[in-house]
Amino acid sequence: MATTTAPVGRPAFHGVDTPPRELLDTCVHCGFCLPTCPTYVLWGEEMDSPRGRVYLMRSALDGRATLSNTMVGHFDACLGCLSCVTACPSGVQYGPLIERTRAQIERHYERGTADRLFRGALFRTLPYPGVMRLLLAPLVVAGGLVRAIGQIRWLPARVSAILRLAPSVTWSGITGAIPERTAAAGSPRLTVGLLTGCVQRVVFPQVHRATLDVLSAEGCTVLAPAGQGCCGALSRHAGRLEEARAFARRTIETFEQAGVDRIVVNAAGCGSSMKEYGELFEGDATWTVRARAFAAKVRDVSELVGELGPPRAARHPIAARVAYHDACHLAHAQGIRAEPRDLLRSIPGIELLELPEPEICCGSAGIYNLVQPRAAEDLGRRKGQQIQTLAPDAVATANPGCTMQIGGACASLGAKVPVLHPIEILAASIRGDRLDASSPGGVARVP
């Protein structure tokens, strides 16, 4: 891997999208973040903690450090989970700091050929549903074999991670379309736009169907514009900010044309990015105004269900013990913790279980489990073992990456437990279905 050294007199971080000094200066290096940081918990290394990384950012901005392999490695190892933001008593906004640090790395650091090609392949695939469908098609007939091959330890770590985490898909799932308009049951309360996105649309279309079922039953007319695509969250969290802005512009334009009251999201990482579109376009007068107006309409699906008030649709009992995992970009980035729990508690018969170490990431973190597979596997196993101790009937989490990561970790430990989005469980309750680990998707239809 190549090392890039800044020219004499020029700081390693320079040009557009540098980490704001005023945000860096809010860190007083108190250490409250240390026990909540997944990589510090794993390794106990100061420079793999939030305050250590802030120190490195300041050093690069001041010209006291260069973008060496070692420095970039510390930033690459960060999950961007933002658990440190929740723990910080000084209010350090670590999210824009790590995003802009990664933007500087993308602009000013030359990765090795293999790393550059691998990351490039991911970003030519994951944000594009059509490409993903083609690549996932073989999993319909050989998914189990692919995942089994991924357990072979002599394979390169990144290849093993891709195979091991390969999702379970069906022909109907990867070829089916989300209806562009779903009518409200009864008198309409709201007109809601649904982000179909990229990974969620192809890998977990049942989450979209559950979202449509619940919102329709609760009196929402739901529009899912066909022209939409990736919201840009994956690119943004990886520091590919110009790419993220291009995706964001398309998303904003699509939903402006749809004319909706709210924009609902059922993927935590997407929701956090969309709520921060205004910050993404900071300095661009035209797009900042449009982005902030768009962001004001964005709601996580659990938020929207709570905002709708007293439910219209009856909840049928589901006798199940459900362990809830806080998706990092829902809990730490958006501050949404109560709403998904309230949604689950609204279902008669559900016993809600709380996991130990709820602040520690499961290891998914966008593309993290693919580019940092060893650390991600350790975190996934840690989360899977905690789930095993509770022996739940199901795990609920609100992000597609978490669903794949936790599902893979539990499977590797021999635990057969369905991992579902909370909205899937609510939809099952409204339909009168039950949870069943032996049924496809973890939900069994009741005649």
Steps between C-alpha positions, in 0.01 A plus 500: 500500500633839404566780745409856408695785656366854484722758326716712728292777652166337418307312771399140426136613518433788261257627241125440511328275755762528773399410857376826661749624757222632722361148530841353573556756776189390689679175595662535847645144492308398812475133405126447550491364146752222560275225645236560231737482201494153338860508377635627832301226676655241267860621503552753782702718262481877562522594133213265428274699733298810411721737697810344346357544152405861578863557603615356166250717310629812673859397428423455130316832483789678675762348272661297780422165338483349153254253352712196575380142476482486879293817535256397225473157663372656822229686309412197287454298819231742627148365454344847497238360739479831696468327835756756616254780417248358747768462769671838451423760773652777285273447200774414250340448158712207392285413196605791274857468630546140389309555174719795403814321614408216267433754225855628546634144480302441181646816345859499624601142575584232244385158613664182385371351178306210655334721762411766244349247259304325776348821631428618149317175423284541811394849396427390147271233640326578830332832406358353177205259538527373141863396545426342837218292356733352240767417755254357755315277252733199556415510871144394423621151408831477686480738795564232762806371316635853455470574873660165587798577276532831683584309818823367344775675692772494234300729274598869495316670787300735279394223264399283795294787647311558175413130469422448867269801518321422172128556567220252445310615191220370280410556135186686602699710741770618261269543201187632671398865479376726777164655402526868420175578681339325796164636605412582859250279676211728591530877495859610424700660778817579304664454164834338566797439271694177551874486436556165327875560477746236386600216737168494683306491172688197364597299807211571738197594289279342767587796725357736239189286466453500877544877505235542231261263684534680832481856367204418278319336792571811707347734241797611288508517123853387414686603184820320398627696198652273236774746409676493834825319580767496769476786751879533519547381859756229418708745298475773761607280789802384295611857424390500136320829552464618140349164410270528803388847390412372154282225650346750742404745223319227313318392816395855586373567147305174493309567819448869423315389189300243697352769725480303827437604859766272648785287367526171683818292529540150641881483486677677786813599305292649220278692739791658686663613175177640355427697816843661459471595132514866599848452649609301195430805280640758742634794299278430198225759542255348253525140609526574872150650501352209305690244707384644832138509381533136393668394825222657708257246350713191563382252764611156604204266462481447878490879547218536252293220656533681833411839349180360349357470848251238622512200265216430261598141423447235765812329635456124533705324768840353419641286779874554457810615683665760279852637557534855366835613358556874464624574149778754553375756249155484653602526867817711487459702180124563516443459874213259436481237772153512654296494179592151371464361850159664537402354162591149618336546840176597327468136389321284758706204612842638409760478776769753415855400596790744533845393386811556710734770362232667287744779415750264331462462122430156353780553247294568189545878460427546129783331308712449815438125529629463143809724518592424865379139526709385797387776736143470374499125558622548857227755570236282333599199707487713816147614412393149401619355829302763691191409299557132577497569875148647468370215279239720327242384247608783270735796477368837385722766344437788262783491247571256215872480578427409862252236384763329283779536755302371797338225295843384383646515850213302651519240222874453554428432868234245409210715618190484277331827579323727249624858477213731405430868464258623770256602227491138377391385844233771519374405151479136611296606801258704290457206260457255789814300414760357735880485522658169406873437462435210263292706256647707213568850625425398860125567468236228458169593343199390704207385279 
